[in-house]
């Protein structure tokens, strides 16, 4: 007898509806799964066998064939356990064929309990677009699945509970987010850390201002200074001044973390912007994403947030160079034999580095022990094209004793974030009806349209072009940063003071 069920596969960040066909025929006992399953799907045979027996049902000891269609799409992950088990029970006549129009998702434990399953949000979203009305998911994932409005989400604790529901002996109540507890077992991933407040950072007013400008316009930032000057502390305080994500941005980030399996159960929505800080030993695939079945890397996990690279010159040359295309296009494309996957990559890149191998080149207190050639060679580890994609360069000098011992009177992160929110609102109004969100997203056409200069600022820019040897990309980045500075001051036109501040954030040569 043939039985059918529906489930989903993940391709990149998107789901694809998969038809599960289970057929039981006469012959020697055998259990075959076809349709390009990976090892995790092949191992579902043993999980399903034990789960059915431990749920009070009978595992059919006949020839079993399970087909996952479309057959040319590679299937991976444990989400196929539940539909395979229900397909076998329907095919053997133990359960009526009442769930064939619903979507079934979930990994089975050997005792029949359902475990949390990654990628729930995109899979439920594609099911809705395919016309599916009801989805059965592990209870731990119910709140995440309910983020897709208009779907009837049925939380399932175990296979035995679903069997009883299908037989009509008991009912599973649809998940109601309004009656669910407001808290979860864990906070969202972005909220696990208490980020430092800007008021906790002593001194470094110039660097704090550069961070404010970077956060207001979504600009890339590179900090250079001796060890212990506060570069890492400044970078880790950046999330405390970033504006809250919009509803659409939160769903984008949640979708990425769901597919990556980094979204905690019980708190399904990413409420704050991601902040990722990988170690410099990370591989290219770890940074960009990849694998036989492409998965998001740190670049995509930083989408709508911050990618912080501490000790920037220590990262491998190839790893740094793969950043160039995502920084320009805001997406990263991974090609494999099975096809091409595109991941979003609209993030702020924040880097921190020492000026030389010993770290004290240009320091007022401690002499540098490096030769000029060593300093130049160290700084050249970051290529010119990558440096040209950075918007703001800021020196972070040693903090003086008086500033360390004097009680802090600096602005709090809340005060700075208020100004940044006002600037971001102005940008949203300016770019309304377009895909652009911040000034850093502008292309050359938008730069000429929105970056209007007064006469004195135009003269200053002409002078700076020749003296700083700005490339066309550098020219546009100066104007974007100046536009953000003007937004922070509430000006519609870029004035000389705005352009002058933008120009001082350009890099200076070693000698």
Secondary structure, 3 states (H helix, E strand, C coil): CEEEEEEEEEECCEEEEEEEEEEEECCCCEEEEECCECHHHHCHHHHHHHHHHHCCCCCCCCEEEEEEECCCCCECCCCCHHHHHHHHHHHCCCCCCCCCCCEECCEECCCCEEECCCCHHHHHHHHHHCCCCEEEEEHHHHHHHCCCCCCEEEEECEHHHHHHHHHCCCCCCECCCCCCCCCCCCCCHHHCCCCCCHHHCCCCHHHHHHHHHHHHHCCCEEEECCCCCCHHHHHHCHHHCCCCCCHHHHHHHHHHHHHHCCCCCCCCCCCCCCEECCCCCCCHHHHHEECCCCEECHHHHCCCCEEEEECHHHCCHHHHHCHHHHHHHCEEEEEECCEEEEEECCCEEEEEECCCCCCCCCCCCCCCCCCHHHHHHHHCCCCHHHHCCCCEEEECCCCCHHHHHCCCCCCCHHHHHHHHHHHHHHHHHHCCCCCCCCHHHCCHHHHHHHCCECHHHHHHHHHHHHHCCCCHHHHHHHHHHHHHHHHHHCCCCECHHHHHHHHCCCCCCCC
